[in-house]
Amino acid sequence: PIRIKALAAKAAKTWTPIICSTMTRMLFATIAALLGLAAAVTPEELENYFYSTSGLDLSRAEAHMLAMQEADSLTKCGVTVSDIKALAGVLYSTSYIDMSKAEIRQQLLPLAKQHIDPEELKNMWTALYSTSSLDLSKSECKSRSIELTKYRAEPDQVKALYDVLYRSINLPKTQAQSDTLELAAAGCDPKALEASYKASRDLNSAKSSALRANLNGEAKRYAKDGKAYTLAEFQQYYGKDYFLEWLAAPAEKRVANDYKAYTASEFRMFFGSSWESKFIAGLPATQMRIAEDGKIYDIAEFVQYYKDSWQKKWAAAPEVPCKECHAAKEVVV
């Protein structure tokens, strides 16, 4: 009896962690499934929002038709009605983008499917519109704030670039504004720009140097061949055409510890001084988007089908979670 008890105790120690581990995995799998269902957008809730006067204010028939068309793609993109409402609030607000109802109807869902963050959009608007910053007109801010947010540009960098160009280098205001918008879209280190210009007094050379220095040279973008390269590599390969090629190229993303993919600039905006180590440690993301045929493809597949026009098609396509984002969740489960 004593030996049997000892064997039973040993078996309990051996199997209990396995049983608990299995139960834990099952529990997480169930939670993940429920969260997946909760994230889905139903045609009914979409229709109600599209019909509402606080939403798109469509007729019931128009709201129903649009909801049936959009529910599947919004679900694939992981966009909820709450996400749509939050973005619409910023787009419609007279304190920010100030779109008309007609503009909202045209632009809201495409922007939501590309995961334009309402708070980032507000911060970018403030950086562009504030009299202590770029002091752009409200009409120009409407398009430029959306454009720069799509590029995942950093509002603080926008302000700092303008200060260097206008106050340190003493460019005319309109030129300083224009150069700031271009450099912010590309990503440019303001301190490197100022230091390089002081050393050379050659603005074009200073820009080139500061663009390479941005994010410590860690940022990459996807060239026409569908492969990711640094800005220095773009400069080396494309020569004088490097800047336009860089602007047309989608940014590389890496998977953070929340199992979502972010650009290098987004890592810095979120993690601050510790961004670089976290970005380097992150798994490179296989980004996915919905093509014109309604199916999901990665960058390599866009390149294969669309050839040299793939970047333009990619920029307009709805964004779905990356392959590694899904895989990372499965590992946790």
N, C-alpha and C positions, 0 to 999 in steps of 0.2 A: 504493500500500500504506500509506503514512504517513497519508493522508487517511482510508482505511478504518479504520485503527486508532483514529484520533481520533474518528471517528463512533461506532465500537463502544464506546469509553470513555465518550463522552457518553451513549450509549443506556443503558449500564450504570448510570451515575449517575442517569439519569432514571427508569429502571424498577425498579431495585433497591429503593428505599424503598417503591414501590407494591406490589411483590411481597411484601416483608417485612411491610408493613402488612396486606396481605390475609391472609398466613399467620398473623400475630398475631391478627387478628380471628377467623380460623377456629379457632385454638387456644383462644382464650378462649370461643368459642361451644361448642366441644367440652367444655371444662372446666365451663362453666355447665350444660350438659346433663347431664353426669355428676353434678354436685353436686345438680341437681334430682332425679335418680334416687336419689341416695344419701339425700336428705332424705325420700323417700317412706317411709311406714310400711307394712310388709307385714302382711297378716292373720296370717301364721305367727308373726312375732316378737311381735305383740300377744297372740296366743293363748297363747304360752309365758309371757309376763309375767302375764297375767290368771290363768293356771292356777297359777303358782308360789306357794308359801307366802310368799315374800318380796314377792309382788305383791298381787293382789286375792284370791288363794286361792279361786278359783272351781272348780267341777267342770269337767272337760274339755269337756263339752257346753255349759255356760254360757260358758266362756272362748271357745270357737269361735264361738258365736252373737254374743257381744259384739264380738269381733274383726272379724267380717264386717260388723257394723253400723257400726263406728267407724273402720275403716281409711281410708276415702275422706275423711271430714270432717277427720280428724287430719292427713292429707297436705295437704289444701287449706289448713289452718291453719298448716302448716309445723312441726308438733309431732312430735318423734321419741320413741322409747321411752326414750332417755336423759333427755329433758326430763321425761317422765312420772315416771321413777324418782326424779329429783332433787326434784321437787315432792312426790311421795309421802313421801320421806324426812323433809321438814320437817313435813308434815301429820300424819304418824304418830308423830313423835318426841315422847317424853314431856317433852323439854326445851323444846318449842315448842308447836305447835297441839294435839298429843295427841288426835287423832281416833281413834275406834274403827274397826275394819275395816268395819263397816256404813256409817259416815259417809264413809270413804275411797271405798268403792264408789259412793256416791251423788254425791260432790262432786269427786273427782279429775279426771275427764275434762273436765267443764264448766270448771273452773278452768284446766286446761292449755290448753284451746282459747281462753281469754281471755288467755293468756300472762302468768299470774301468776308473777313471778320468785321463785324460792325464797330467794335472798339478801335481796331487798327485803322479803319476807314475814318472814324471821327478824329483820331490823333493825326492822321495825315492831312485831313481837311484843315485842322487847326494850324498845322505847320505851314501850310500853303497860304492860308487866308489871313493869319494874324499880321497886324501892322508891325509887330516886333520881329517878324520872320520875313517870308517872301512877299507878303502884301499883294497877292494876286487878286484879280477881279473875281467876283463870285461866279461868273459864268465860266471862267477858265478853271477855277477850282473844281467845278462840277465834274469835268472830264479828267483833269489831271490827278485828282485825288484817287479816283477809281483806277486809273492807269498805273499809278505808282504802287497802289495797294496790290494790284495784280502782280507786279514785279516783286512783291514782298520787300519793298524798299523800307528803310528805317526813318521814321519821322525825325528823330533826334539828329540823324546824319544829314537830313535835308536842311535843317536849321543851321547846322555847323558848316556845311558846304557853302551856304549863302553868305554866312558871316565872313568866311575866308575870301570868297570871290568879290563881295561887295565892299567889305570894310577893310580887309587886309590888302588884297590885290588891287582894290579900287576900280573895279570894272563899272561901267555905267549900269544903272539899276536894271534896265531891260535885258542887257546881256548877261548880267549876273543871275537873273531869274531863269533865263533860257538855259544857260550852262548848268545851273543847279539841277533843273529838271532832267536834263540828259544824264548828268553824272550820277544822280540819285537812282535813276532807273538801272544804270549799269553797276552801281555799287562803287563808291570811291572814298578813300580815306582822307578826311579833311585835314588832319595834322600833317600827313605825308604831302598833301597838295601844297599846303602853306610852306613847309620846309623846303620842298623841291623847287618851288617858285623863287623863294628867297635866294637859293643857291645858284639857280640858272637864269632867272628872269625870262624864261621861255615857258609860256603858259601851256602850249601843246605838249612839250616834253614833261612838264610837271603833272599834267593830267594823266599822261600815259604811265608815269611812275606811280602816281597815287592810285590809279585803277588796279595796278598789279599788287599794290600793298594792301588793298582792302581785304578785310577778314584774314589777314596774314597769308594771303594767297591760297587759302584753303577752298574757296568757292570754285565750283566747276559748273559749266553749262554744256548742253548737248548740241554739238555741231551737226552739220547736214548729214554726216555719216552715222548719226545716232549714238556716238560715243561721247563721253564726258571729258572735257579738257579745262584746264585753268585759263585765266585770262592771258597769262604770259604765253601759253601755248597757242591761243588764238592770235596773239600779236605776231608770233613767229610764223605761223602758217598763212594767215590771211593778209599780212602786211598792212598797207594803208586802209584796207577794208575791214580791219578787225573789229572796229567799234560797232558798226551796223550789224555785223555777223553775231557779235556777242549779245546785242539787244534782242535779236530775233531768236536766240537760243534759249530753250527752257532750262531752268536751274536744276541742278542735282539736288536730291533730297535724301535725308537719312532718317532712320527710325529712332525716335526718342523713347524714353522709358514709359511713355503712356501709349505705346504701340501705334503712334501716328507718325507720319513722315513730314519733315520740315526742311526748309532751305537753311543754309549756313546763317543767313541774316536773321531768320526766325529763331534759330538757336541762340544767337547773341541777344536778341530782344528779350527772350524768355529767361535765359540762364545768366546773363550778365557776364561777369569776369571769368566764370568757369565754363563758358560756352564751348571753347575750342576743344578741350579734352573730351567733353561729352559728344561733340560733333564727330570727332575722329573715332570715338568708340562706337558710334552708332552704325548700324547695319545699312549699307547703301540700299535705297528703296528702288524696287522695280515699279515705276509709276504706271498707272493704268488710267485710260480715259475711254469714253464712249464715242465711237466713230459715227459717221453719218448713217451707217446701216443699222444702228442701234445696238451693236455688239461691242464688247469690251476688248481692248487691245493694249499692249505695252508699246514702248517707244520703238523697239526693233520692228514690230509689226506695222506701226505707222510708217516707218522709213521704207519698209519693203513695199507697201501698197502705194503710198503717196509720193515716194521718191523725194525730189528736192523741195516739194511744197509741203512736206510733212510738218514742219515747224508751225506754219500758219494754221494748218488744220488742227494741230495739237492745241494751239493757243485758244482756239474757239470751242474746243470740245469739253463736255462735262467731265469732272474728275471724280474717280472712285478710289476707295482705299487701295493702297499698294499691296502687292503680293505678300511681302514680308510683314505687313501690318496684320494680315489674317494669320500668317504662320506664327507670329509672335504670340498671338492670342491663344493659338492651339497649344503652344509650349506651356503657357501658364496653366491651362486646363489640364 
